[in-house]
Structure formats: structure tokens, C-alpha cells
Amino acid sequence: MTATDHRVTLVTRQGCHLCADAEAQLRLLSTELGFELDLVDVDSERELANRFSDRVPVILIDGTEHGYWRLEEARFRRALQS
């Protein structure tokens, strides 16, 4: 499986500097590796807010939580190779 086979979602929030940092990093990586990146505002749905509100930004790979607060690039790259 390659990075292009995966869908990455960033659960974010307006005014969140960690979210902005994660988005910038993921956009660069998506250009390099070719995966699709979706952004979802944590406050757009009650279920998202209940699940992730205190941990944004949260990175999901194929709908499964990969990590939160900061992107660990080496770990992220390894996850996309599996």
C-alpha cells in the first residue's frame, strides 16, 4: 500500500495555532506523498466535539486516530507505508 491509497483527515478548530502548524505540515507532505487531505472543524458536529475537543488537532488515517497535538513525521510516514 502506498501513501496515495490513504485518506488523511485533520480535525481542527478555528484560531488553533497547533492546528495551523499541523495543516501546513500535512499539506507539504500531501504534495510530496500524494495522499488526500481533508479538514474537519471539531466544532461542526457534537460527536466530533465530544470525542476530540480537548485534543485538537487530531490526525486520522483512513478514519482511525493516528495522533494529536503535534505531527510526528517519521511515525506518520511509516503509517502511510502500511
LUMMIRO-542590 format. One record per residue (C-alpha): residue in one letter; x, y, z. Coordinates in steps of 0.2 Angstrom, whole numbers, plus 5000, padded with zeros to 4 digits. Layout:
REM LUMMIRO-542590
AXYZ/...
REM end
This chain:
REM LUMMIRO-542590
M500050005000/T500650174996/A500350355003/T499150384989/D498050244995/H497650335011/R496450465016/V497150585030/T495950695040/L496450835051/V495250885065/T495551065068/R494751225076/Q494751405071/G496151505080/C497151355085/H498951385082/L499451195083/C498051165070/A498851285058/D500551205061/A499851035058/E498951085042/A500451175035/Q501551015038/L500150895031/R499951005016/L501850995012/L501850805015/S500250785004/T501150864990/E502650764992/L501750594995/G500150614986/F498850574999/E497150665000/L496950785015/D495350835022/L495050965035/V493550945048/D493151085061/V492950995078/D491551115082/S490551075067/E489750915075/R489350875093/E490050695091/L491750765085/A491750895099/N491350765112/R492750655105/F494150765101/S493850945108/D495250945121/R496550865109/V496450965093/P497250955081/V496950765078/I497650665064/L496550525057/I497250405044/D495850315035/G494650365049/T495750295063/E496550405075/H498450425072/G498950565084/Y498550735091/W499350895096/R500950885085/L501350785069/E502750655072/E503350655054/A504350495054/R502950395063/F501650475051/R502750425036/R502850245042/A500950235045/L500650285027/Q501850145021/S500750015029/
REM end
